[in-house]
Amino acid sequence: LPQSRRVPAMPTTAIPARFAAAIVILATGAAATDRHIVHVPGWPSTPIFSAGVVTGNVVFASGVVGFDLTSSPPHVCPGGIKGQTKCALENLRAIVEAAGTTIANVVECTVFLATMDDFAAMNEVYVSVFDKDPPARAAVAVASLAGGAAVEFKCSAAI
């Protein structure tokens, strides 16, 4: 930028540390205690993580895999990567609906694949769920997923 359009850097002492947290809280529109846990009816509870957490006007869904969570014990959904993708996205739908919103309000997703060889097949199912104005997304391959799953989705939605 030309010298006349440059904004001088703010010294780090300009904003006291005690105010920095307040600024972050105000920027997100949520108070520190504005947080509640999402419970999906019929799903087993676990002390390890919550299905989702709502703060402000956003639900943060835990990672969902293609498991049938209504069976006892939960098991991997049949149908390979396409079946697991469909099942995982149904699980995501259950979380966001339990939080009071819809799958159409998902704003971002991170997709974890056990192998990038499944990328195209996963996308075939993904676009059938997010068929209009899809959320922002990243997709990565990982060494392995819980329970031998082929795919996991970590998403957030507006309420």
C-alpha distance (Angstrom), angle and dihedral (degrees) to the residues before:
residue distance angle dihedral
L1 . . .
P2 3.78 . .
Q3 3.81 113.8 .
S4 3.83 90.9 -108.8
R5 3.84 92.1 58.1
R6 3.79 98.2 47.2
V7 3.78 117.6 108.7
P8 3.77 113.8 -140.8
A9 3.80 114.8 -116.9
M10 3.78 115.2 -102.6
P11 3.78 112.3 -120.3
T12 3.79 113.6 -114.9
T13 3.80 89.5 -120.1
A14 3.82 91.9 60.2
I15 3.83 93.1 86.1
P16 3.79 114.6 42.8
A17 3.78 113.5 -132.9
R18 3.81 92.6 -118.6
F19 3.79 89.8 62.5
A20 3.79 95.9 46.2
A21 3.83 92.9 75.1
A22 3.80 91.1 48.4
I23 3.79 90.6 51.8
V24 3.82 91.3 51.4
I25 3.82 91.5 48.9
L26 3.80 92.3 48.4
A27 3.80 91.6 46.5
T28 3.80 91.9 55.7
G29 3.80 92.9 45.1
A30 3.79 91.7 -127.3
A31 3.75 132.3 111.1
A32 3.78 118.0 -135.2
T33 3.82 90.3 -106.9
D34 3.83 95.0 44.8
R35 3.79 94.5 104.1
H36 3.77 133.1 113.9
I37 3.77 135.1 174.5
V38 3.80 121.8 -116.6
H39 3.81 115.1 -133.4
V40 3.81 119.0 -167.7
P41 3.81 112.3 -148.2
G42 3.81 112.1 -116.5
W43 3.79 95.3 17.6
P44 3.79 121.2 118.2
S45 3.79 115.4 -109.2
T46 3.78 121.4 -125.8
P47 3.79 132.2 -167.2
I48 3.81 89.9 -142.8
F49 3.82 101.1 69.6
S50 3.80 144.4 -12.7
A51 3.79 123.1 -112.8
G52 3.77 87.1 -123.7
V53 3.78 143.8 -20.7
V54 3.79 125.5 -140.3
T55 3.77 121.0 -153.1
G56 3.77 123.3 165.2
N57 3.78 107.3 -29.4
V58 3.80 97.0 -29.4
V59 3.79 133.3 88.6
F60 3.79 115.7 -154.0
A61 3.80 107.9 -156.1
S62 3.77 119.1 -153.8
G63 3.77 116.3 -121.5
V64 3.80 110.2 -72.1
V65 3.78 125.4 -154.9
G66 3.78 131.4 -170.0
F67 3.80 96.1 -87.1
D68 3.79 126.9 132.3
L69 3.79 96.9 -123.1
T70 3.80 94.5 -176.7
S71 3.82 92.8 65.2
S72 3.77 122.9 83.4
P73 2.91 110.0 -100.2
P74 3.81 99.2 17.9
H75 3.80 112.7 -117.6
V76 3.80 139.5 -171.2
C77 3.80 112.5 -83.9
P78 3.81 114.5 -114.9
G79 3.79 124.5 -116.5
G80 3.79 103.4 71.1
I81 3.78 119.8 -109.7
K82 3.81 94.1 -20.0
G83 3.81 93.1 50.4
Q84 3.79 92.2 45.4
T85 3.81 92.3 47.2
K86 3.81 91.0 51.1
C87 3.79 91.4 47.7
A88 3.82 93.8 45.8
L89 3.80 91.6 50.9
E90 3.82 89.8 48.5
N91 3.81 87.0 53.5
L92 3.80 89.5 50.3
R93 3.80 89.3 49.9
A94 3.83 90.0 52.6
I95 3.81 91.2 53.2
V96 3.80 97.0 47.9
E97 3.82 91.9 44.4
A98 3.83 90.6 49.7
A99 3.82 85.8 53.1
G100 3.79 91.1 54.0
T101 3.79 102.2 -102.5
T102 3.80 138.7 86.9
I103 3.78 138.8 -109.9
A104 3.84 87.2 -108.6
N105 3.83 88.1 67.8
V106 3.81 95.0 58.5
V107 3.81 105.1 125.1
E108 3.80 102.3 -177.4
C109 3.79 140.1 13.0
T110 3.75 135.5 -175.2
V111 3.80 113.5 -156.8
F112 3.79 119.8 -154.7
L113 3.81 115.5 -163.0
A114 3.79 127.1 -170.4
T115 3.81 86.2 -142.1
M116 3.80 133.2 8.7
D117 3.80 86.3 -134.9
D118 3.86 84.5 81.8
F119 3.81 94.5 53.3
A120 3.82 97.4 100.2
A121 3.82 94.6 43.8
M122 3.81 91.4 48.0
N123 3.82 89.8 50.0
E124 3.81 91.4 53.8
V125 3.79 90.0 61.8
Y126 3.81 94.9 35.4
V127 3.82 93.2 58.5
S128 3.80 90.8 50.8
V129 3.82 88.6 61.1
F130 3.82 98.4 36.2
D131 3.80 95.4 37.3
K132 3.81 97.3 145.8
D133 3.79 127.6 41.8
P134 3.83 95.6 -11.3
P135 3.79 120.4 -151.1
A136 3.78 124.6 -101.3
R137 3.79 107.4 -84.0
A138 3.76 147.4 -173.6
A139 3.80 125.5 -169.4
V140 3.78 125.3 -161.7
A141 3.78 137.5 171.3
V142 3.80 117.3 -124.8
A143 3.80 134.1 -168.7
S144 3.82 93.2 -109.8
L145 3.81 143.7 -24.1
A146 3.80 131.6 -135.6
G147 3.79 115.7 -77.4
G148 3.78 93.3 5.4
A149 3.81 92.3 -69.3
A150 3.81 118.3 167.3
V151 3.82 96.2 -147.0
E152 3.80 140.4 20.8
F153 3.81 129.6 -171.8
K154 3.81 124.9 -154.4
C155 3.79 109.6 -171.4
S156 3.79 143.8 162.1
A157 3.79 128.4 -152.1
A158 3.78 137.4 -164.7
I159 3.79 117.5 -118.8
